[in-house]
Amino acid sequence: MMSLCTNSILPIIPNLPVTHFNTKTPILTPFSPQNPHSFNQSLNLFNQRLKIKQTPLTIITSSMASTAQSEEKPFSVLFVCLGNICRSPAAEGVFTNLVQKRNLSSKFVIDSAGTINYHEGGPADSRMRAASKRRGIEITSISRPIRPSDFKEFDLILAMDRQNKEDILAALERWSFTETLPADAHKKVQLMCSYCKKHDETEVPDPYYGGAQGFEKVLDLLEDACESLLESIVDKSSS
Ligand code: 4NP
């Protein structure tokens, strides 16, 4: 089966002798998204003239495709910190690991970003990657700054600390002047530690200028928050 998603398809059949159609030759009607069969109809007319047999194509219009997708739209989570090299890539790794262990990968889109672009294109901090690896978690993400489309594409945006949350909301306000963003996008922005059950901390502290224990603390908090985050999403989707 072949799928086509285009607005301007006409049959292209190479190496055929040139045929001179008379004025009664039906004119090929171009493919129209309003009539997804128009391509097959025009292809059949064309092939009748040339005595070619061809299996009809199955055409998926963009409206059909979006209906199919919306039925199984994955839940999307974006983790955000300052540089996107320590806390948020670790959160992405911890949450991805939990989702994989529960065989739920197809149900989620998971990503991370920073509120600054200073480390854009670079890998996560080697200390964060080493600490995560000791707990069986691979961090593979590449740093990128948060962008306007994140407010459309993600269901939940989790900030590691209050300053991150303020910066995310300030960016949303700025971008709202020039971009069409969801009116309730600010509701998607929450603090990561609001999901913690075993810890009293309200923020994931920045480990960048500290010692090794700072990276362990980040992972303790993230493991706690990610476990209850996953539970809350699974509970909501089954209720
Ligand atoms: P993150 O940590 O926000 O958890 O990725 C930091 C990374 C870089 C810097 C600060 C914090 N920095 O100042 O470059």
Residues whose N, C-alpha, C, O or C-beta is under 5 A from the ligand:
A	BS01	4NP	C81 L82 G83 N84 I85 C86 R87 S88 D206 Y208
